[in-house]
Amino acid sequence: MALGLIVWLILRAILVLSFAPSTLSQTHLELSEERSSDNYIQSLSGDLRMEDIMHQINRLKRATKS
């Protein structure tokens, strides 16, 4: 009976250890994808702000020339 319990615990530990790395790596990849999409959104909003600033500068240049 004790031998069965020990074998069961060893098999359970092997199963947990074999599935843990795949689960952890999958979670890491999902987190990386979220970070890259957040970086893309921040970059896009920064580009739009820069475009707005350039547009305002061009309007001021045209206004001062007139």
PQR file of N, CA, C, O and H, with PARSE charges and radii, in Angstrom:
ATOM      1  N   MET A   1       0.815  -1.188   0.000 -0.4000 1.5000
ATOM      2  CA  MET A   1       0.000   0.000   0.000 -0.0000 2.0000
ATOM      3  C   MET A   1       0.866   1.262   0.000  0.5500 1.7000
ATOM      4  O   MET A   1       0.586   2.210  -0.734 -0.5500 1.4000
ATOM      5  N   ALA A   2       1.908   1.271   0.816 -0.4000 1.5000
ATOM      6  CA  ALA A   2       2.807   2.421   0.864 -0.0000 2.0000
ATOM      7  C   ALA A   2       3.551   2.565  -0.451  0.5500 1.7000
ATOM      8  O   ALA A   2       3.824   3.679  -0.898 -0.5500 1.4000
ATOM      9  H   ALA A   2       2.135   0.501   1.412  0.4000 1.0000
ATOM     10  N   LEU A   3       3.881   1.431  -1.075 -0.4000 1.5000
ATOM     11  CA  LEU A   3       4.576   1.472  -2.362 -0.0000 2.0000
ATOM     12  C   LEU A   3       3.687   2.103  -3.430  0.5500 1.7000
ATOM     13  O   LEU A   3       4.169   2.883  -4.252 -0.5500 1.4000
ATOM     14  H   LEU A   3       3.659   0.526  -0.712  0.4000 1.0000
ATOM     15  N   GLY A   4       2.399   1.775  -3.428 -0.4000 1.5000
ATOM     16  CA  GLY A   4       1.453   2.364  -4.373 -0.0000 2.0000
ATOM     17  C   GLY A   4       1.339   3.863  -4.185  0.5500 1.7000
ATOM     18  O   GLY A   4       1.262   4.613  -5.158 -0.5500 1.4000
ATOM     19  H   GLY A   4       2.007   1.142  -2.760  0.4000 1.0000
ATOM     20  N   LEU A   5       1.327   4.302  -2.935 -0.4000 1.5000
ATOM     21  CA  LEU A   5       1.247   5.730  -2.641 -0.0000 2.0000
ATOM     22  C   LEU A   5       2.494   6.461  -3.122  0.5500 1.7000
ATOM     23  O   LEU A   5       2.401   7.552  -3.683 -0.5500 1.4000
ATOM     24  H   LEU A   5       1.389   3.693  -2.144  0.4000 1.0000
ATOM     25  N   ILE A   6       3.653   5.865  -2.904 -0.4000 1.5000
ATOM     26  CA  ILE A   6       4.912   6.476  -3.338 -0.0000 2.0000
ATOM     27  C   ILE A   6       4.969   6.553  -4.863  0.5500 1.7000
ATOM     28  O   ILE A   6       5.362   7.575  -5.425 -0.5500 1.4000
ATOM     29  H   ILE A   6       3.729   4.978  -2.447  0.4000 1.0000
ATOM     30  N   VAL A   7       4.570   5.457  -5.531 -0.4000 1.5000
ATOM     31  CA  VAL A   7       4.570   5.447  -7.004 -0.0000 2.0000
ATOM     32  C   VAL A   7       3.596   6.499  -7.525  0.5500 1.7000
ATOM     33  O   VAL A   7       3.912   7.216  -8.475 -0.5500 1.4000
ATOM     34  H   VAL A   7       4.250   4.627  -5.074  0.4000 1.0000
ATOM     35  N   TRP A   8       2.414   6.602  -6.914 -0.4000 1.5000
ATOM     36  CA  TRP A   8       1.425   7.592  -7.339 -0.0000 2.0000
ATOM     37  C   TRP A   8       1.968   9.015  -7.175  0.5500 1.7000
ATOM     38  O   TRP A   8       1.790   9.848  -8.064 -0.5500 1.4000
ATOM     39  H   TRP A   8       2.157   6.020  -6.143  0.4000 1.0000
ATOM     40  N   LEU A   9       2.624   9.298  -6.056 -0.4000 1.5000
ATOM     41  CA  LEU A   9       3.197  10.627  -5.833 -0.0000 2.0000
ATOM     42  C   LEU A   9       4.293  10.942  -6.850  0.5500 1.7000
ATOM     43  O   LEU A   9       4.383  12.065  -7.346 -0.5500 1.4000
ATOM     44  H   LEU A   9       2.770   8.622  -5.334  0.4000 1.0000
ATOM     45  N   ILE A  10       5.119   9.950  -7.158 -0.4000 1.5000
ATOM     46  CA  ILE A  10       6.190  10.160  -8.142 -0.0000 2.0000
ATOM     47  C   ILE A  10       5.599  10.423  -9.520  0.5500 1.7000
ATOM     48  O   ILE A  10       6.049  11.326 -10.225 -0.5500 1.4000
ATOM     49  H   ILE A  10       5.046   9.037  -6.755  0.4000 1.0000
ATOM     50  N   LEU A  11       4.588   9.638  -9.913 -0.4000 1.5000
ATOM     51  CA  LEU A  11       3.952   9.856 -11.220 -0.0000 2.0000
ATOM     52  C   LEU A  11       3.283  11.233 -11.284  0.5500 1.7000
ATOM     53  O   LEU A  11       3.358  11.920 -12.303 -0.5500 1.4000
ATOM     54  H   LEU A  11       4.222   8.905  -9.340  0.4000 1.0000
ATOM     55  N   ARG A  12       2.640  11.623 -10.205 -0.4000 1.5000
ATOM     56  CA  ARG A  12       1.995  12.932 -10.179 -0.0000 2.0000
ATOM     57  C   ARG A  12       3.027  14.056 -10.293  0.5500 1.7000
ATOM     58  O   ARG A  12       2.800  15.039 -10.999 -0.5500 1.4000
ATOM     59  H   ARG A  12       2.580  11.065  -9.378  0.4000 1.0000
ATOM     60  N   ALA A  13       4.140  13.913  -9.611 -0.4000 1.5000
ATOM     61  CA  ALA A  13       5.202  14.916  -9.689 -0.0000 2.0000
ATOM     62  C   ALA A  13       5.770  14.997 -11.098  0.5500 1.7000
ATOM     63  O   ALA A  13       6.043  16.089 -11.596 -0.5500 1.4000
ATOM     64  H   ALA A  13       4.324  13.115  -9.038  0.4000 1.0000
ATOM     65  N   ILE A  14       5.951  13.847 -11.745 -0.4000 1.5000
ATOM     66  CA  ILE A  14       6.463  13.838 -13.121 -0.0000 2.0000
ATOM     67  C   ILE A  14       5.483  14.539 -14.055  0.5500 1.7000
ATOM     68  O   ILE A  14       5.894  15.326 -14.907 -0.5500 1.4000
ATOM     69  H   ILE A  14       5.729  12.960 -11.341  0.4000 1.0000
ATOM     70  N   LEU A  15       4.194  14.259 -13.900 -0.4000 1.5000
ATOM     71  CA  LEU A  15       3.199  14.906 -14.753 -0.0000 2.0000
ATOM     72  C   LEU A  15       3.171  16.418 -14.542  0.5500 1.7000
ATOM     73  O   LEU A  15       3.115  17.182 -15.506 -0.5500 1.4000
ATOM     74  H   LEU A  15       3.860  13.620 -13.207  0.4000 1.0000
ATOM     75  N   VAL A  16       3.209  16.843 -13.300 -0.4000 1.5000
ATOM     76  CA  VAL A  16       3.187  18.282 -13.011 -0.0000 2.0000
ATOM     77  C   VAL A  16       4.422  18.958 -13.586  0.5500 1.7000
ATOM     78  O   VAL A  16       4.325  20.023 -14.196 -0.5500 1.4000
ATOM     79  H   VAL A  16       3.254  16.222 -12.516  0.4000 1.0000
ATOM     80  N   LEU A  17       5.573  18.344 -13.394 -0.4000 1.5000
ATOM     81  CA  LEU A  17       6.810  18.950 -13.891 -0.0000 2.0000
ATOM     82  C   LEU A  17       6.896  18.933 -15.410  0.5500 1.7000
ATOM     83  O   LEU A  17       7.539  19.803 -15.997 -0.5500 1.4000
ATOM     84  H   LEU A  17       5.652  17.479 -12.899  0.4000 1.0000
ATOM     85  N   SER A  18       6.265  17.969 -16.054 -0.4000 1.5000
ATOM     86  CA  SER A  18       6.330  17.927 -17.515 -0.0000 2.0000
ATOM     87  C   SER A  18       5.389  18.948 -18.145  0.5500 1.7000
ATOM     88  O   SER A  18       5.677  19.459 -19.227 -0.5500 1.4000
ATOM     89  H   SER A  18       5.742  17.262 -15.578  0.4000 1.0000
ATOM     90  N   PHE A  19       4.266  19.256 -17.487 -0.4000 1.5000
ATOM     91  CA  PHE A  19       3.334  20.227 -18.053 -0.0000 2.0000
ATOM     92  C   PHE A  19       3.627  21.657 -17.617  0.5500 1.7000
ATOM     93  O   PHE A  19       3.214  22.595 -18.299 -0.5500 1.4000
ATOM     94  H   PHE A  19       4.032  18.841 -16.608  0.4000 1.0000
ATOM     95  N   ALA A  20       4.313  21.849 -16.524 -0.4000 1.5000
ATOM     96  CA  ALA A  20       4.582  23.197 -16.020 -0.0000 2.0000
ATOM     97  C   ALA A  20       5.372  24.056 -17.005  0.5500 1.7000
ATOM     98  O   ALA A  20       4.983  25.202 -17.228 -0.5500 1.4000
ATOM     99  H   ALA A  20       4.648  21.087 -15.969  0.4000 1.0000
ATOM    100  N   PRO A  21       6.466  23.565 -17.612 -0.5600 1.5000
ATOM    101  CA  PRO A  21       7.213  24.436 -18.531  0.2800 2.0000
ATOM    102  C   PRO A  21       6.394  24.878 -19.737  0.5500 1.7000
ATOM    103  O   PRO A  21       6.514  26.025 -20.167 -0.5500 1.4000
ATOM    104  N   SER A  22       5.563  23.997 -20.296 -0.4000 1.5000
ATOM    105  CA  SER A  22       4.774  24.398 -21.457 -0.0000 2.0000
ATOM    106  C   SER A  22       3.742  25.445 -21.065  0.5500 1.7000
ATOM    107  O   SER A  22       3.477  26.370 -21.833 -0.5500 1.4000
ATOM    108  H   SER A  22       5.466  23.065 -19.948  0.4000 1.0000
ATOM    109  N   THR A  23       3.163  25.311 -19.891 -0.4000 1.5000
ATOM    110  CA  THR A  23       2.193  26.295 -19.423 -0.0000 2.0000
ATOM    111  C   THR A  23       2.869  27.629 -19.156  0.5500 1.7000
ATOM    112  O   THR A  23       2.338  28.680 -19.515 -0.5500 1.4000
ATOM    113  H   THR A  23       3.379  24.559 -19.267  0.4000 1.0000
ATOM    114  N   LEU A  24       4.032  27.591 -18.529 -0.4000 1.5000
ATOM    115  CA  LEU A  24       4.739  28.831 -18.229 -0.0000 2.0000
ATOM    116  C   LEU A  24       5.187  29.537 -19.500  0.5500 1.7000
ATOM    117  O   LEU A  24       5.091  30.761 -19.591 -0.5500 1.4000
ATOM    118  H   LEU A  24       4.463  26.737 -18.237  0.4000 1.0000
ATOM    119  N   SER A  25       5.674  28.788 -20.479 -0.4000 1.5000
ATOM    120  CA  SER A  25       6.131  29.427 -21.715 -0.0000 2.0000
ATOM    121  C   SER A  25       4.959  30.002 -22.490  0.5500 1.7000
ATOM    122  O   SER A  25       5.089  31.051 -23.121 -0.5500 1.4000
ATOM    123  H   SER A  25       5.752  27.794 -20.405  0.4000 1.0000
ATOM    124  N   GLN A  26       3.817  29.330 -22.451 -0.4000 1.5000
ATOM    125  CA  GLN A  26       2.644  29.851 -23.141 -0.0000 2.0000
ATOM    126  C   GLN A  26       2.201  31.160 -22.494  0.5500 1.7000
ATOM    127  O   GLN A  26       1.861  32.117 -23.188 -0.5500 1.4000
ATOM    128  H   GLN A  26       3.712  28.478 -21.938  0.4000 1.0000
ATOM    129  N   THR A  27       2.205  31.196 -21.192 -0.4000 1.5000
ATOM    130  CA  THR A  27       1.834  32.416 -20.490 -0.0000 2.0000
ATOM    131  C   THR A  27       2.817  33.537 -20.820  0.5500 1.7000
ATOM    132  O   THR A  27       2.409  34.681 -21.016 -0.5500 1.4000
ATOM    133  H   THR A  27       2.481  30.418 -20.628  0.4000 1.0000
ATOM    134  N   HIS A  28       4.103  33.215 -20.883 -0.4000 1.5000
ATOM    135  CA  HIS A  28       5.113  34.214 -21.213 -0.0000 2.0000
ATOM    136  C   HIS A  28       4.876  34.769 -22.617  0.5500 1.7000
ATOM    137  O   HIS A  28       4.993  35.976 -22.828 -0.5500 1.4000
ATOM    138  H   HIS A  28       4.434  32.285 -20.723  0.4000 1.0000
ATOM    139  N   LEU A  29       4.543  33.902 -23.582 -0.4000 1.5000
ATOM    140  CA  LEU A  29       4.288  34.372 -24.941 -0.0000 2.0000
ATOM    141  C   LEU A  29       3.061  35.269 -24.989  0.5500 1.7000
ATOM    142  O   LEU A  29       3.060  36.286 -25.683 -0.5500 1.4000
ATOM    143  H   LEU A  29       4.447  32.921 -23.410  0.4000 1.0000
ATOM    144  N   GLU A  30       2.017  34.898 -24.254 -0.4000 1.5000
ATOM    145  CA  GLU A  30       0.823  35.733 -24.244 -0.0000 2.0000
ATOM    146  C   GLU A  30       1.126  37.102 -23.645  0.5500 1.7000
ATOM    147  O   GLU A  30       0.632  38.118 -24.134 -0.5500 1.4000
ATOM    148  H   GLU A  30       2.018  34.072 -23.690  0.4000 1.0000
ATOM    149  N   LEU A  31       1.939  37.131 -22.583 -0.4000 1.5000
ATOM    150  CA  LEU A  31       2.316  38.411 -21.990 -0.0000 2.0000
ATOM    151  C   LEU A  31       3.153  39.232 -22.958  0.5500 1.7000
ATOM    152  O   LEU A  31       2.998  40.452 -23.022 -0.5500 1.4000
ATOM    153  H   LEU A  31       2.339  36.305 -22.185  0.4000 1.0000
ATOM    154  N   SER A  32       4.039  38.586 -23.713 -0.4000 1.5000
ATOM    155  CA  SER A  32       4.861  39.306 -24.687 -0.0000 2.0000
ATOM    156  C   SER A  32       3.989  39.929 -25.761  0.5500 1.7000
ATOM    157  O   SER A  32       4.221  41.064 -26.178 -0.5500 1.4000
ATOM    158  H   SER A  32       4.165  37.595 -23.660  0.4000 1.0000
ATOM    159  N   GLU A  33       2.972  39.176 -26.215 -0.4000 1.5000
ATOM    160  CA  GLU A  33       2.084  39.707 -27.242 -0.0000 2.0000
ATOM    161  C   GLU A  33       1.310  40.905 -26.711  0.5500 1.7000
ATOM    162  O   GLU A  33       1.113  41.882 -27.433 -0.5500 1.4000
ATOM    163  H   GLU A  33       2.784  38.254 -25.876  0.4000 1.0000
ATOM    164  N   GLU A  34       0.864  40.843 -25.450 -0.4000 1.5000
ATOM    165  CA  GLU A  34       0.157  41.988 -24.876 -0.0000 2.0000
ATOM    166  C   GLU A  34       1.060  43.202 -24.793  0.5500 1.7000
ATOM    167  O   GLU A  34       0.638  44.315 -25.107 -0.5500 1.4000
ATOM    168  H   GLU A  34       1.023  40.049 -24.863  0.4000 1.0000
ATOM    169  N   ARG A  35       2.294  43.000 -24.376 -0.4000 1.5000
ATOM    170  CA  ARG A  35       3.227  44.125 -24.270 -0.0000 2.0000
ATOM    171  C   ARG A  35       3.503  44.725 -25.637  0.5500 1.7000
ATOM    172  O   ARG A  35       3.567  45.947 -25.773 -0.5500 1.4000
ATOM    173  H   ARG A  35       2.637  42.096 -24.121  0.4000 1.0000
ATOM    174  N   SER A  36       3.669  43.879 -26.661 -0.4000 1.5000
ATOM    175  CA  SER A  36       3.972  44.417 -27.983 -0.0000 2.0000
ATOM    176  C   SER A  36       2.782  45.191 -28.529  0.5500 1.7000
ATOM    177  O   SER A  36       2.968  46.206 -29.201 -0.5500 1.4000
ATOM    178  H   SER A  36       3.617  42.887 -26.551  0.4000 1.0000
ATOM    179  N   SER A  37       1.550  44.729 -28.251 -0.4000 1.5000
ATOM    180  CA  SER A  37       0.389  45.479 -28.723 -0.0000 2.0000
ATOM    181  C   SER A  37       0.260  46.794 -27.964  0.5500 1.7000
ATOM    182  O   SER A  37      -0.129  47.805 -28.550 -0.5500 1.4000
ATOM    183  H   SER A  37       1.399  43.905 -27.704  0.4000 1.0000
ATOM    184  N   ASP A  38       0.583  46.799 -26.654 -0.4000 1.5000
ATOM    185  CA  ASP A  38       0.567  48.050 -25.894 -0.0000 2.0000
ATOM    186  C   ASP A  38       1.611  49.018 -26.431  0.5500 1.7000
ATOM    187  O   ASP A  38       1.346  50.215 -26.544 -0.5500 1.4000
ATOM    188  H   ASP A  38       0.899  45.978 -26.178  0.4000 1.0000
ATOM    189  N   ASN A  39       2.799  48.512 -26.765 -0.4000 1.5000
ATOM    190  CA  ASN A  39       3.845  49.364 -27.330 -0.0000 2.0000
ATOM    191  C   ASN A  39       3.402  49.928 -28.667  0.5500 1.7000
ATOM    192  O   ASN A  39       3.678  51.088 -28.971 -0.5500 1.4000
ATOM    193  H   ASN A  39       3.014  47.539 -26.673  0.4000 1.0000
ATOM    194  N   TYR A  40       2.712  49.114 -29.477 -0.4000 1.5000
ATOM    195  CA  TYR A  40       2.228  49.576 -30.775 -0.0000 2.0000
ATOM    196  C   TYR A  40       1.216  50.699 -30.585  0.5500 1.7000
ATOM    197  O   TYR A  40       1.256  51.705 -31.295 -0.5500 1.4000
ATOM    198  H   TYR A  40       2.487  48.172 -29.230  0.4000 1.0000
ATOM    199  N   ILE A  41       0.307  50.525 -29.623 -0.4000 1.5000
ATOM    200  CA  ILE A  41      -0.712  51.550 -29.381 -0.0000 2.0000
ATOM    201  C   ILE A  41      -0.059  52.839 -28.892  0.5500 1.7000
ATOM    202  O   ILE A  41      -0.433  53.925 -29.336 -0.5500 1.4000
ATOM    203  H   ILE A  41       0.275  49.709 -29.047  0.4000 1.0000
ATOM    204  N   GLN A  42       0.906  52.736 -27.988 -0.4000 1.5000
ATOM    205  CA  GLN A  42       1.594  53.928 -27.500 -0.0000 2.0000
ATOM    206  C   GLN A  42       2.359  54.603 -28.627  0.5500 1.7000
ATOM    207  O   GLN A  42       2.381  55.830 -28.716 -0.5500 1.4000
ATOM    208  H   GLN A  42       1.210  51.854 -27.627  0.4000 1.0000
ATOM    209  N   SER A  43       2.982  53.814 -29.485 -0.4000 1.5000
ATOM    210  CA  SER A  43       3.728  54.371 -30.606 -0.0000 2.0000
ATOM    211  C   SER A  43       2.789  55.076 -31.574  0.5500 1.7000
ATOM    212  O   SER A  43       3.103  56.152 -32.082 -0.5500 1.4000
ATOM    213  H   SER A  43       2.964  52.816 -29.413  0.4000 1.0000
ATOM    214  N   LEU A  44       1.641  54.467 -31.826 -0.4000 1.5000
ATOM    215  CA  LEU A  44       0.666  55.059 -32.733 -0.0000 2.0000
ATOM    216  C   LEU A  44       0.136  56.372 -32.176  0.5500 1.7000
ATOM    217  O   LEU A  44       0.021  57.355 -32.908 -0.5500 1.4000
ATOM    218  H   LEU A  44       1.386  53.593 -31.413  0.4000 1.0000
ATOM    219  N   SER A  45      -0.188  56.398 -30.888 -0.4000 1.5000
ATOM    220  CA  SER A  45      -0.700  57.642 -30.315 -0.0000 2.0000
ATOM    221  C   SER A  45       0.391  58.714 -30.313  0.5500 1.7000
ATOM    222  O   SER A  45       0.099  59.895 -30.503 -0.5500 1.4000
ATOM    223  H   SER A  45      -0.095  55.599 -30.293  0.4000 1.0000
ATOM    224  N   GLY A  46       1.644  58.310 -30.100 -0.4000 1.5000
ATOM    225  CA  GLY A  46       2.747  59.261 -30.164 -0.0000 2.0000
ATOM    226  C   GLY A  46       2.911  59.820 -31.565  0.5500 1.7000
ATOM    227  O   GLY A  46       3.170  61.011 -31.736 -0.5500 1.4000
ATOM    228  H   GLY A  46       1.882  57.351 -29.946  0.4000 1.0000
ATOM    229  N   ASP A  47       2.758  58.954 -32.582 -0.4000 1.5000
ATOM    230  CA  ASP A  47       2.849  59.407 -33.969 -0.0000 2.0000
ATOM    231  C   ASP A  47       1.726  60.384 -34.297  0.5500 1.7000
ATOM    232  O   ASP A  47       1.941  61.385 -34.981 -0.5500 1.4000
ATOM    233  H   ASP A  47       2.547  57.986 -32.443  0.4000 1.0000
ATOM    234  N   LEU A  48       0.530  60.087 -33.803 -0.4000 1.5000
ATOM    235  CA  LEU A  48      -0.594  60.982 -34.073 -0.0000 2.0000
ATOM    236  C   LEU A  48      -0.398  62.332 -33.397  0.5500 1.7000
ATOM    237  O   LEU A  48      -0.738  63.370 -33.966 -0.5500 1.4000
ATOM    238  H   LEU A  48       0.355  59.274 -33.248  0.4000 1.0000
ATOM    239  N   ARG A  49       0.147  62.323 -32.191 -0.4000 1.5000
ATOM    240  CA  ARG A  49       0.427  63.589 -31.509 -0.0000 2.0000
ATOM    241  C   ARG A  49       1.475  64.384 -32.279  0.5500 1.7000
ATOM    242  O   ARG A  49       1.352  65.599 -32.434 -0.5500 1.4000
ATOM    243  H   ARG A  49       0.423  61.480 -31.729  0.4000 1.0000
ATOM    244  N   MET A  50       2.501  63.698 -32.757 -0.4000 1.5000
ATOM    245  CA  MET A  50       3.552  64.377 -33.516 -0.0000 2.0000
ATOM    246  C   MET A  50       2.980  64.956 -34.805  0.5500 1.7000
ATOM    247  O   MET A  50       3.337  66.066 -35.197 -0.5500 1.4000
ATOM    248  H   MET A  50       2.602  62.711 -32.631  0.4000 1.0000
ATOM    249  N   GLU A  51       2.100  64.216 -35.461 -0.4000 1.5000
ATOM    250  CA  GLU A  51       1.477  64.712 -36.684 -0.0000 2.0000
ATOM    251  C   GLU A  51       0.633  65.953 -36.386  0.5500 1.7000
ATOM    252  O   GLU A  51       0.629  66.903 -37.169 -0.5500 1.4000
ATOM    253  H   GLU A  51       1.810  63.313 -35.142  0.4000 1.0000
ATOM    254  N   ASP A  52      -0.073  65.946 -35.270 -0.4000 1.5000
ATOM    255  CA  ASP A  52      -0.879  67.102 -34.882 -0.0000 2.0000
ATOM    256  C   ASP A  52       0.007  68.311 -34.604  0.5500 1.7000
ATOM    257  O   ASP A  52      -0.328  69.430 -34.994 -0.5500 1.4000
ATOM    258  H   ASP A  52      -0.070  65.174 -34.634  0.4000 1.0000
ATOM    259  N   ILE A  53       1.122  68.095 -33.941 -0.4000 1.5000
ATOM    260  CA  ILE A  53       2.058  69.186 -33.650 -0.0000 2.0000
ATOM    261  C   ILE A  53       2.615  69.765 -34.946  0.5500 1.7000
ATOM    262  O   ILE A  53       2.693  70.985 -35.097 -0.5500 1.4000
ATOM    263  H   ILE A  53       1.394  67.186 -33.624  0.4000 1.0000
ATOM    264  N   MET A  54       3.002  68.904 -35.877 -0.4000 1.5000
ATOM    265  CA  MET A  54       3.532  69.376 -37.163 -0.0000 2.0000
ATOM    266  C   MET A  54       2.468  70.169 -37.919  0.5500 1.7000
ATOM    267  O   MET A  54       2.770  71.176 -38.559 -0.5500 1.4000
ATOM    268  H   MET A  54       2.939  67.914 -35.754  0.4000 1.0000
ATOM    269  N   HIS A  55       1.226  69.707 -37.840 -0.4000 1.5000
ATOM    270  CA  HIS A  55       0.135  70.418 -38.504 -0.0000 2.0000
ATOM    271  C   HIS A  55      -0.039  71.817 -37.898  0.5500 1.7000
ATOM    272  O   HIS A  55      -0.242  72.789 -38.626 -0.5500 1.4000
ATOM    273  H   HIS A  55       0.981  68.889 -37.320  0.4000 1.0000
ATOM    274  N   GLN A  56       0.039  71.914 -36.581 -0.4000 1.5000
ATOM    275  CA  GLN A  56      -0.084  73.216 -35.918 -0.0000 2.0000
ATOM    276  C   GLN A  56       1.072  74.143 -36.301  0.5500 1.7000
ATOM    277  O   GLN A  56       0.869  75.337 -36.518 -0.5500 1.4000
ATOM    278  H   GLN A  56       0.203  71.125 -35.990  0.4000 1.0000
ATOM    279  N   ILE A  57       2.279  73.589 -36.384 -0.4000 1.5000
ATOM    280  CA  ILE A  57       3.444  74.396 -36.782 -0.0000 2.0000
ATOM    281  C   ILE A  57       3.269  74.922 -38.194  0.5500 1.7000
ATOM    282  O   ILE A  57       3.552  76.090 -38.460 -0.5500 1.4000
ATOM    283  H   ILE A  57       2.444  72.619 -36.208  0.4000 1.0000
ATOM    284  N   ASN A  58       2.806  74.076 -39.100 -0.4000 1.5000
ATOM    285  CA  ASN A  58       2.587  74.517 -40.486 -0.0000 2.0000
ATOM    286  C   ASN A  58       1.506  75.591 -40.553  0.5500 1.7000
ATOM    287  O   ASN A  58       1.621  76.532 -41.339 -0.5500 1.4000
ATOM    288  H   ASN A  58       2.576  73.127 -38.884  0.4000 1.0000
ATOM    289  N   ARG A  59       0.462  75.464 -39.742 -0.4000 1.5000
ATOM    290  CA  ARG A  59      -0.574  76.501 -39.712 -0.0000 2.0000
ATOM    291  C   ARG A  59      -0.008  77.826 -39.227  0.5500 1.7000
ATOM    292  O   ARG A  59      -0.338  78.881 -39.768 -0.5500 1.4000
ATOM    293  H   ARG A  59       0.369  74.700 -39.104  0.4000 1.0000
ATOM    294  N   LEU A  60       0.849  77.775 -38.203 -0.4000 1.5000
ATOM    295  CA  LEU A  60       1.464  79.011 -37.704 -0.0000 2.0000
ATOM    296  C   LEU A  60       2.377  79.633 -38.755  0.5500 1.7000
ATOM    297  O   LEU A  60       2.404  80.854 -38.907 -0.5500 1.4000
ATOM    298  H   LEU A  60       1.118  76.918 -37.763  0.4000 1.0000
ATOM    299  N   LYS A  61       3.127  78.800 -39.482 -0.4000 1.5000
ATOM    300  CA  LYS A  61       4.007  79.322 -40.535 -0.0000 2.0000
ATOM    301  C   LYS A  61       3.196  80.009 -41.620  0.5500 1.7000
ATOM    302  O   LYS A  61       3.555  81.093 -42.080 -0.5500 1.4000
ATOM    303  H   LYS A  61       3.105  77.808 -39.358  0.4000 1.0000
ATOM    304  N   ARG A  62       2.092  79.371 -42.031 -0.4000 1.5000
ATOM    305  CA  ARG A  62       1.247  79.978 -43.062 -0.0000 2.0000
ATOM    306  C   ARG A  62       0.618  81.271 -42.560  0.5500 1.7000
ATOM    307  O   ARG A  62       0.481  82.233 -43.316 -0.5500 1.4000
ATOM    308  H   ARG A  62       1.801  78.491 -41.657  0.4000 1.0000
ATOM    309  N   ALA A  63       0.234  81.295 -41.287 -0.4000 1.5000
ATOM    310  CA  ALA A  63      -0.401  82.496 -40.727 -0.0000 2.0000
ATOM    311  C   ALA A  63       0.594  83.648 -40.637  0.5500 1.7000
ATOM    312  O   ALA A  63       0.218  84.800 -40.853 -0.5500 1.4000
ATOM    313  H   ALA A  63       0.344  80.514 -40.673  0.4000 1.0000
ATOM    314  N   THR A  64       1.850  83.358 -40.324 -0.4000 1.5000
ATOM    315  CA  THR A  64       2.836  84.435 -40.211 -0.0000 2.0000
ATOM    316  C   THR A  64       3.271  84.938 -41.580  0.5500 1.7000
ATOM    317  O   THR A  64       3.678  86.094 -41.703 -0.5500 1.4000
ATOM    318  H   THR A  64       2.155  82.422 -40.149  0.4000 1.0000
ATOM    319  N   LYS A  65       3.196  84.098 -42.615 -0.4000 1.5000
ATOM    320  CA  LYS A  65       3.570  84.538 -43.965 -0.0000 2.0000
ATOM    321  C   LYS A  65       2.517  85.460 -44.558  0.5500 1.7000
ATOM    322  O   LYS A  65       2.846  86.335 -45.358 -0.5500 1.4000
ATOM    323  H   LYS A  65       2.866  83.160 -42.515  0.4000 1.0000
ATOM    324  N   SER A  66       1.267  85.281 -44.181 -0.4000 1.5000
ATOM    325  CA  SER A  66       0.184  86.065 -44.791 -0.0000 2.0000
ATOM    326  C   SER A  66       0.159  87.490 -44.338  0.5500 1.7000
ATOM    327  O   SER A  66      -0.698  88.261 -44.770 -0.5500 1.4000
ATOM    328  H   SER A  66       1.000  84.570 -43.530  0.4000 1.0000
TER
END
